[in-house]
Amino acid sequence: MSGRSENEMSGRPEEKLYSLYKEALEARKRSYSPYSRFAVGAALLTEEGKVYTGCNIENAAYGPSNCAERTAFFKAVSEGERRFSAIAIAGGPADSGELSFCPPCGVCRQVMQEFCDPETFRIVLGNSKGERKTYLLKELLPLGFGPDQL
């Protein structure tokens, strides 16, 4: 956990999301991606304002690899967190400063559906040009299957 709270970030919602994206950029620096050479960092914001970061962690067998988003979620959930408001994701080739919009994979979207309200949970993406895009989970996972269906 990074230990930064939402209150310690900036005051306006856009500034908070920009600060969250900066935390994802820092997490990206810890990526272990020797096979794909595509480094991803994520910063997950709880409803209480705590931030948990994660990076992608690859494995030579590929199957045991883990995405940055799930790393952040699993860290948070293992610490007892269950309510989240946003995640920022930063990704691009590991050996360059180029960043592209890096949306979460389908498995990560499903993990988000498990713990987040699709109507309010925000996903923040950015690129090297300084552009940011924010989506609601329901936009990236329409008709998602979750605990409410059981």
C-alpha positions, 0 to 999 in steps of 0.5 A: 500500500502506498499509504497516501489517502485521497484527502492527501491528494488534491481537492477536486475530483479531476486532481484526485484522479490525476494524482492517482494516475501518477501513483500508477506511473510510479508502480509501473517502474516496479513491473517485472515484464521480461517476456512481453516487455510491456510494463503496467502499473495500477493504483487502486483507490478505496472508498475510504481514501487509501491507495494500493498499487500494483504492477504486472508480474510475468512468469516464464510459464505465462499462465502464472503471470498477473496483471497490475490491476489484479495485483493491486486488488489482491493486495487490497483485499488481502488487507481487508478492503472491499469497497473501491471507487477508482483505479488508474492504469499506466502501461506501455513498452518497458524500455521506452517512456511511451505510454498508450491507453491501456484498458484492463483485460477481461479477467481484470474487469471481472475482478473489478465487477466482484468488488466494485459498483459498475455504476460508480467505479471509475477507470482512469487511463492515460498516454504520453501526450498527457491525455486522460480518459475516464470510464465507468466499469459498466462501460467497459464491462456491460452486462457484467456477471457478479455477486448479484447474479448468484 
